[in-house]
Amino acid sequence: MAKKSIKRRARTGTGTFVPDDPSTPENEAWVRPVVKKASKFSYGIDAKKDFPPPGTPKYKMMVLAGEIKE
């Protein structure tokens, strides 16, 4: 089974569409999005050394979500 190539319209930093430059062979108006690897934990924490200190709101959210044990 072949994977379907997903293309999306390219955008500038302000959010407007990027036009195609006819003098180049590639079409700059369409790009393939970069797929980001999901981290093990939510809230942007990847390793034990990055855990927030106990008592902080972020730590409490992780305990309630079941990501860490108190």
C-alpha positions in Angstrom: 0.0 0.0 0.0 1.6 3.3 -1.1 1.5 6.3 1.2 -0.2 9.4 -0.2 2.1 12.4 -0.4 0.5 15.3 1.4 1.2 18.8 0.2 0.1 22.1 1.7 0.2 25.6 0.5 3.3 27.4 1.6 2.9 30.4 3.9 5.1 33.3 4.9 5.8 34.3 8.5 2.7 36.6 8.4 0.4 33.8 7.1 0.0 34.9 3.5 0.4 32.4 0.7 3.8 32.1 -1.0 3.4 32.6 -4.8 5.1 30.3 -7.3 8.1 31.7 -9.1 7.7 30.7 -12.8 11.5 31.0 -13.5 12.3 28.0 -11.3 11.5 24.3 -12.1 10.1 23.7 -8.6 6.7 24.9 -7.4 7.4 27.0 -4.3 3.7 27.5 -3.6 3.3 23.9 -2.3 5.4 22.2 0.4 5.4 18.9 2.2 4.8 19.5 6.0 7.4 18.3 8.5 6.0 15.6 10.8 7.1 16.2 14.4 7.8 13.2 16.6 5.4 13.1 19.6 7.1 13.4 23.0 6.6 10.8 25.7 5.0 13.3 28.0 2.7 16.2 27.3 3.5 19.7 28.4 6.8 19.7 26.5 8.7 17.4 29.0 10.9 14.7 27.5 13.1 13.4 30.4 13.1 13.0 34.1 15.6 15.8 34.5 13.1 18.2 33.0 10.3 17.5 35.5 8.9 20.6 37.2 9.5 21.0 40.9 6.8 19.6 43.2 4.0 22.0 44.1 4.0 23.9 40.8 0.9 24.0 38.7 2.6 22.1 35.9 3.7 19.3 38.3 0.1 19.0 39.6 -1.3 18.8 36.0 1.1 15.9 35.3 0.1 14.1 38.4 -3.6 14.4 37.6 -3.0 13.3 34.0 -1.2 10.2 35.4 2.1 10.9 33.7 4.0 10.9 37.0 3.4 9.5 40.4 3.4 11.7 43.5 
